[in-house]
Amino acid sequence: MKIHTKLFDPGRDETGVQKPGQRRQMTANDRGQALVLMAVSFLALLAFIGLVTDVGSVYVTYTQLKRAVDAAAVAAANNIKYPQATAAERKQRITEAAREMLALNDVSNITSLVVYLCSDSNLPADFAAQCPDTDAGDAPRKLAYVRATQLSPIYFLHLFGIRSVPITTSSVGEA
């Protein structure tokens, strides 16, 4: 004779289905599940905080660079007024005035500084559109275009091998 014994589980009915409103008994496989979920949530939160820090750092660097380049463009335009100097000497003076203004605005890590005048060749398209056409009779203007690139520090993405991000901005100044 065969005797069937059934284990009694207060959270389940006779067929083995969990009763409504009853909590499931934890098994050995369920232990630590909350800990894993909390660890993953914590890592996601840290990643988000790190990305926000990096974006904020890039934004602060960009606004500081933009203000300095605006000032450098005006300083460069103010140095156009030396007609006795050769074109190369004027260009050097204008570039040095722009570099000096960047230094006065505490901008460092400049990887590229380019200064254009309307008389230069190969002008950027956005600056060429602002330059007057003196051959067509337009009055000449003392315009200077300054474009600078700076390396912005990165903190969180440094963990993934990204050390810095280049930021470029430009401005036109008129004397």
C-alpha positions as CSV (number, residue, x, y, z in Angstrom):
1,M,0.0,0.0,0.0
2,K,1.2,3.4,-1.0
3,I,0.9,6.3,1.4
4,H,0.9,9.8,-0.1
5,T,2.0,12.5,2.3
6,K,1.5,16.1,1.4
7,L,3.5,18.9,3.0
8,F,1.4,21.6,4.4
9,D,2.1,25.1,3.2
10,P,-0.2,27.7,4.8
11,G,0.3,30.2,1.9
12,R,-0.9,27.7,-0.8
13,D,-4.1,25.9,-1.4
14,E,-4.5,22.1,-2.1
15,T,-3.4,22.5,-5.8
16,G,-0.2,24.4,-4.9
17,V,-1.4,27.8,-6.1
18,Q,-0.5,30.7,-3.8
19,K,-3.5,32.1,-1.9
20,P,-4.4,35.8,-2.5
21,G,-3.1,38.1,0.2
22,Q,-0.6,35.6,1.4
23,R,3.2,36.3,1.4
24,R,5.4,33.9,-0.4
25,Q,7.9,32.0,1.7
26,M,11.5,32.9,0.9
27,T,13.7,30.2,-0.3
28,A,17.5,29.9,-0.3
29,N,17.6,31.2,-3.9
30,D,15.8,34.4,-3.0
31,R,18.2,35.6,-0.4
32,G,20.3,38.6,-1.4
33,Q,18.0,39.7,-4.1
34,A,17.3,43.1,-2.4
35,L,21.0,43.6,-1.9
36,V,21.7,43.1,-5.6
37,L,18.9,45.5,-6.6
38,M,20.2,48.1,-4.2
39,A,23.8,47.7,-5.5
40,V,22.7,48.2,-9.1
41,S,20.6,51.2,-8.2
42,F,23.5,52.7,-6.3
43,L,25.8,52.3,-9.3
44,A,23.2,53.8,-11.6
45,L,22.9,56.8,-9.3
46,L,26.7,57.2,-9.1
47,A,26.9,57.1,-13.0
48,F,24.2,59.8,-13.3
49,I,25.9,62.0,-10.7
50,G,29.2,61.6,-12.6
51,L,27.7,62.5,-15.9
52,V,26.0,65.6,-14.4
53,T,29.3,66.6,-13.0
54,D,31.1,66.3,-16.3
55,V,28.4,68.1,-18.3
56,G,28.5,70.9,-15.7
57,S,32.2,71.1,-16.0
58,V,32.1,71.3,-19.8
59,Y,29.4,74.0,-19.6
60,V,31.4,76.2,-17.1
61,T,34.5,75.8,-19.3
62,Y,32.5,76.8,-22.4
63,T,31.0,79.9,-20.9
64,Q,34.4,81.0,-19.6
65,L,35.9,80.4,-23.0
66,K,33.1,82.2,-24.8
67,R,33.5,85.3,-22.6
68,A,37.2,85.4,-23.1
69,V,36.9,84.9,-26.9
70,D,34.4,87.8,-27.1
71,A,36.9,90.0,-25.3
72,A,39.8,88.8,-27.4
73,A,37.8,89.6,-30.6
74,V,37.3,93.2,-29.5
75,A,41.0,93.5,-28.4
76,A,42.1,92.1,-31.8
77,A,39.8,94.5,-33.7
78,N,41.3,97.4,-31.7
79,N,44.8,96.5,-32.9
80,I,43.9,96.8,-36.6
81,K,44.7,100.5,-36.6
82,Y,48.4,100.4,-37.4
83,P,48.6,101.2,-41.2
84,Q,52.4,101.7,-41.0
85,A,53.0,98.1,-40.1
86,T,53.2,95.3,-42.7
87,A,50.4,92.8,-43.0
88,A,52.4,90.2,-41.1
89,E,53.3,92.6,-38.3
90,R,49.7,93.6,-37.9
91,K,48.5,90.0,-37.9
92,Q,51.1,89.2,-35.2
93,R,50.0,92.2,-33.1
94,I,46.3,91.2,-33.5
95,T,47.0,87.6,-32.5
96,E,49.1,88.6,-29.5
97,A,46.3,91.0,-28.3
98,A,43.8,88.1,-28.6
99,R,46.2,85.8,-26.7
100,E,46.8,88.4,-24.0
101,M,43.0,88.9,-23.5
102,L,42.5,85.1,-23.2
103,A,45.2,85.1,-20.5
104,L,43.6,88.0,-18.7
105,N,40.4,86.0,-18.5
106,D,42.2,83.0,-16.9
107,V,41.8,80.8,-20.0
108,S,44.5,78.1,-20.2
109,N,44.9,74.9,-22.2
110,I,44.3,76.7,-25.5
111,T,45.2,74.2,-28.2
112,S,44.3,76.4,-31.1
113,L,43.9,80.2,-31.6
114,V,43.1,81.6,-35.0
115,V,42.6,85.2,-35.9
116,Y,41.2,86.4,-39.3
117,L,40.7,89.8,-40.8
118,C,38.5,90.7,-43.7
119,S,41.6,91.1,-45.9
120,D,42.7,87.5,-45.3
121,S,42.1,84.7,-47.7
122,N,40.3,81.5,-46.9
123,L,37.9,83.1,-44.4
124,P,35.4,81.0,-42.5
125,A,32.0,81.3,-44.2
126,D,30.2,82.9,-41.2
127,F,32.9,85.6,-41.1
128,A,33.1,86.1,-44.8
129,A,29.4,86.9,-44.9
130,Q,30.0,89.8,-42.4
131,C,32.9,91.3,-44.3
132,P,32.1,94.3,-46.6
133,D,32.7,94.0,-50.3
134,T,35.1,96.9,-50.8
135,D,35.4,96.2,-54.5
136,A,31.6,96.8,-54.8
137,G,31.9,100.2,-53.0
138,D,31.1,99.1,-49.5
139,A,32.8,101.0,-46.7
140,P,35.7,99.1,-45.1
141,R,35.1,97.9,-41.5
142,K,37.7,96.9,-38.9
143,L,36.5,93.4,-38.2
144,A,38.4,90.7,-36.4
145,Y,37.3,87.0,-36.2
146,V,38.8,85.0,-33.3
147,R,38.4,81.2,-32.9
148,A,39.8,79.3,-30.0
149,T,39.8,75.7,-28.9
150,Q,40.3,74.7,-25.2
151,L,40.5,71.3,-23.5
152,S,37.8,71.0,-20.9
153,P,38.6,68.7,-18.0
154,I,36.5,65.6,-17.5
155,Y,36.2,63.8,-14.1
156,F,33.8,60.9,-14.3
157,L,34.5,59.8,-17.9
158,H,38.1,59.7,-16.9
159,L,37.3,56.2,-15.6
160,F,36.6,55.2,-19.3
161,G,39.8,56.7,-20.7
162,I,38.4,60.1,-21.8
163,R,40.7,62.7,-20.3
164,S,39.3,65.9,-21.8
165,V,36.9,67.3,-24.4
166,P,37.9,70.0,-26.9
167,I,35.6,73.0,-26.9
168,T,35.7,75.5,-29.7
169,T,34.0,78.9,-29.9
170,S,34.4,82.0,-32.1
171,S,33.5,85.6,-32.0
172,V,33.7,88.7,-34.2
173,G,34.9,92.0,-32.9
174,E,34.7,95.5,-34.5
175,A,36.7,98.6,-33.7
